[in-house]
Amino acid sequence: MNRNPQQHFQINREWQILFALLLAAFVVRCIFFSGGIRGSDAFAYAQHAYDIASGNYDLNSINMFYGFRYFILLPTAFSFMIFGVNDLSSSIFPYIFSLLNIVVVFQLGKIIFNMEIAIIASVLLIIYPLDISTANCVSPDSFIPFLSSLAILCYILAEENDSSSYRKILLLLLSGILVSFAYMSRVSSVFLFFALAIYQLFHKKYNTFLWTAIGLSIPLIAEAFYFYLYTGDPFFEIHRITSLSIANMLNNDCDIGLLFYPKNMLGFELSGLAMFGFTWWFVAGGLVVLWLQKESTALLTVVCLVIPFFGFEFGFQSLKEGILIVKSPNYMSLITGPAMIISAYFFYHMFVFIRTKFKAKSIAIFTISILMLISMHLYGTYRLFINGGNDAAPYIAVAEHLIKKPGSTVYIHHFRWPLFLKYFLRYDSSYTFRDLNKINEEELNNLSNVYVVFNRRYLEADVIGRPVSQKTVYAKYEKKPPPNWKKVVSFSGVPPYNSVVLYYIAAAKNI
């Protein structure tokens, strides 16, 4: 079918706009490139991905959720197999999915509202600190925003009046499959399915609910069959990750208080202000305007934003023990797409109001407002970028020395250190890591031809920087080592608990 010149011009213009948006997003993310494996969780994913790539993945040895998040692990493992273990290969899929989400959000904005809102939503996503930072780091939040946005888009396309029966079923199945992939990135992504289900059942769309549910179940059934084949338990993952000990450990490391998300999303916590900027104020404004305008076309978008939010804020990790679900600002990545659309709707109507009210001065007001917003969000991104670099710096400092000494034995005092060092040493199997917590003081004094790492974090502070009492026998050796211990690395970190020293023990001390 031939398109008329007007349609052809419109399509070309849309492609040009998308290209410009993608180029801008790529440039911004490259400016803040920090390496694909940064932050403690990323190193765990890297280890499991490397195990898969090298054929050493042992399902029965997996006890934490990191090793079950296959939509993170499999793409990363594939990248390691093709391009080797390095920061660029680690970042390939996070970058791809972050950029693709720009396209999906653009399409959502155009279908639900109009081209102007689509452009605004894409621009807001380009400068969204949470999305920029996760595009640079392997995590569930590198994959979930794209999967959730695309699941919503597929559902909306399926509901179009001109959808054929076959096309509609296929899109509904795909919507469910994408939610399942998000679930396989982080279990709590199931809240998005609850949102779709509530919307469908409220509108008595029982057939669409059925096809979406079937789509959700296809990857999960395949995963359950894999678990059954190798362990005899189709619910192997659930049984491993829902143990009370894991729940208690996660709660010790994370905040689980009520009103955690409102305080972070609205910027009353500095970490939330850096991650979100003013985004959630715009979302709140957009919800108010939607209500005042009685905009029914955005109902699904609102449901897909509100239901997951309430699930994250008030959900339970263990109903039996009454343990609230673990909370993290990053978890809001599940509703990135709806947040951008609703924020853009607010911006659009705000611009219309300003143009009507101020007329000649409206362009100046628009320009100042946009520059302030961009500056605020990019500064938040910069703070996240600096914090990530500070966190990784001690591991890089130690790895840079050890990489010159293949075959070394390294004693560490926290289980995270081998994960970090193995990545920066590119999983060279010649290195051996030992736990200082498993030897007594006499054995410590008789060590020889080994390295010992002392990190202020885990000696003076816990995982999130809270002070801890020094009860270990080796803590005093950080500043007062035996005479035969030679300090080969001394790194002063920011904040101070990121400082590290590395000692080399040439010969055993005579006792």
HELIX and SHEET records of a PDB file:
HELIX    1   1 PRO A    5  ILE A   31  1                                  27    
HELIX    2   2 SER A   40  SER A   54  1                                  15    
HELIX    3   3 LEU A   59  SER A   61  5                                   3    
HELIX    4   4 PHE A   65  PHE A   68  5                                   4    
HELIX    5   5 TYR A   70  PHE A   83  1                                  14    
HELIX    6   6 ASP A   87  ILE A  112  1                                  26    
HELIX    7   7 MET A  115  ILE A  126  1                                  12    
HELIX    8   8 PRO A  129  THR A  134  1                                   6    
HELIX    9   9 PRO A  140  SER A  142  5                                   3    
HELIX   10  10 ILE A  144  ALA A  158  1                                  15    
HELIX   11  11 SER A  165  TYR A  183  1                                  19    
HELIX   12  12 VAL A  187  SER A  189  5                                   3    
HELIX   13  13 VAL A  190  PHE A  202  1                                  13    
HELIX   14  14 TYR A  206  THR A  231  1                                  26    
HELIX   15  15 PHE A  236  ILE A  241  1                                   6    
HELIX   16  16 LEU A  244  ASP A  253  1                                  10    
HELIX   17  17 PHE A  260  MET A  265  1                                   6    
HELIX   18  18 LEU A  270  PHE A  276  1                                   7    
HELIX   19  19 THR A  279  GLN A  293  1                                  15    
HELIX   20  20 SER A  296  ALA A  298  5                                   3    
HELIX   21  21 LEU A  299  PHE A  314  1                                  16    
HELIX   22  22 PRO A  329  ILE A  335  5                                   7    
HELIX   23  23 THR A  336  PHE A  358  1                                  23    
HELIX   24  24 LYS A  359  LYS A  361  5                                   3    
HELIX   25  25 SER A  362  LEU A  402  1                                  41    
HELIX   26  26 ARG A  416  PHE A  424  1                                   9    
HELIX   27  27 LEU A  436  LYS A  438  5                                   3    
HELIX   28  28 GLU A  441  ASN A  445  1                                   5    
HELIX   29  29 ARG A  456  LEU A  459  1                                   4    
HELIX   30  30 ALA A  475  GLU A  478  5                                   4    
HELIX   31  31 PRO A  496  ASN A  498  5                                   3    
SHEET    1   A 2 PHE A 316  SER A 318  0                                        
SHEET    2   A 2 ILE A 323  LEU A 324 -1                                        
SHEET    1   B 5 THR A 432  ASP A 435  0                                        
SHEET    2   B 5 THR A 409  ILE A 412  1                                        
SHEET    3   B 5 VAL A 450  ASN A 455  1                                        
SHEET    4   B 5 VAL A 500  ILE A 505 -1                                        
SHEET    5   B 5 TRP A 485  PHE A 491 -1                                        
END                                                                             
